[in-house]
Amino acid sequence: QVQLVESGGALVQPGGSLRLSCAASGSIFSIDAMDWYRQAPGKERELVASISNRGITYADSVKGRFTISRDNANTVYLQMNSLKPEDTAVYYCGADVTNTARSRIRSWGQGTQVTVSS
């Protein structure tokens, strides 16, 4: 079993910054891509940023404001600067995991709430 645990969500004023963290643990052999998605009320879940050995991608709406990074094989961060009210959403961490049984699975965290409001 694989677990992803996010942290760092909070209420922040427009223009402020937050750093989200996501740590993967459990029956992990290796992790390919790790990414951040978000889902606002009444909207579909959307990709925010993704990082893998093939590179980094960002949604157009966050380019220049958000930075995804990975400090080891199993932990990913999302630095969010110049936050806007439209960034308000539940942020989910995802990972493409090969588990110890050598099965490839898609794992998700439970989500962390980010609210941007004055």
C-alpha positions in Angstrom: 0.0 0.0 0.0 1.2 3.5 -0.8 0.3 6.7 1.0 0.6 10.3 0.0 0.3 12.9 2.7 0.0 16.6 1.8 0.5 19.5 4.2 0.8 23.3 4.0 -2.7 24.4 3.0 -4.0 27.5 4.7 -5.9 30.8 4.4 -3.7 33.5 2.9 -4.3 37.0 1.6 -4.1 37.8 -2.1 -0.5 38.4 -3.0 0.7 36.0 -0.3 2.7 32.8 -0.5 2.3 29.2 0.6 4.4 26.1 0.3 2.7 22.8 0.0 4.5 19.5 0.7 3.7 15.9 -0.2 5.5 12.9 1.1 5.0 9.4 -0.3 5.5 6.3 1.8 4.7 2.6 1.9 5.4 -0.3 -0.5 7.3 1.8 -3.0 9.9 0.5 -5.4 10.1 3.7 -7.4 8.2 6.8 -8.4 8.1 8.3 -11.8 6.1 11.5 -12.1 4.8 13.5 -9.1 2.3 16.2 -9.6 -0.1 18.7 -8.1 -3.7 19.0 -9.1 -6.4 21.3 -7.7 -10.2 21.3 -7.7 -12.3 24.3 -7.0 -15.9 24.1 -6.0 -18.1 23.3 -9.0 -15.1 22.7 -11.2 -13.2 19.7 -12.6 -9.9 18.7 -11.1 -7.1 20.3 -13.1 -3.3 19.8 -13.4 -1.3 22.5 -11.7 2.3 21.2 -12.1 4.1 18.0 -12.8 7.8 16.9 -12.3 9.6 13.8 -13.6 12.9 12.8 -15.1 11.4 14.1 -18.4 11.0 17.6 -17.1 8.6 20.0 -15.5 5.2 21.3 -16.8 2.9 24.0 -15.4 -0.6 25.1 -16.1 -0.6 28.4 -18.0 -2.6 30.0 -15.1 0.3 29.4 -12.6 3.4 29.9 -14.8 5.8 32.4 -13.2 4.0 32.2 -9.9 4.3 28.6 -8.8 7.3 26.3 -8.6 7.3 22.6 -8.3 10.4 20.8 -6.8 11.4 17.4 -5.6 14.1 17.0 -3.0 14.4 13.2 -3.1 12.6 10.4 -4.8 9.5 10.5 -2.6 8.8 14.1 -1.6 7.5 16.9 -3.8 6.8 20.6 -3.0 4.7 23.4 -4.6 5.9 26.9 -3.8 3.0 29.2 -4.6 3.7 33.0 -4.8 1.5 36.0 -5.8 -1.6 34.0 -4.9 -4.9 35.1 -6.3 -8.5 34.4 -5.2 -8.9 32.1 -8.2 -6.2 29.8 -6.8 -8.6 28.9 -4.0 -9.1 25.1 -4.2 -8.3 21.8 -2.7 -4.8 20.8 -3.8 -4.1 17.1 -4.4 -0.7 15.4 -4.7 -0.5 12.5 -7.2 2.2 10.1 -8.1 2.9 7.3 -10.6 4.2 4.6 -8.4 5.8 1.2 -9.1 5.2 -0.7 -5.9 7.3 -3.5 -4.4 5.2 -6.0 -6.3 6.4 -4.2 -9.5 2.8 -3.1 -10.3 2.4 0.4 -11.6 -0.3 2.3 -9.8 -1.6 5.9 -9.6 -1.7 7.2 -6.0 -3.4 10.3 -4.6 -3.2 12.2 -1.4 -6.3 13.3 0.6 -6.0 16.9 -0.4 -5.2 20.1 1.4 -7.3 23.3 1.3 -5.8 26.5 0.0 -8.0 29.6 0.4 -6.9 33.0 -0.9 -9.1 35.8 0.5 -8.8 39.1 2.2 
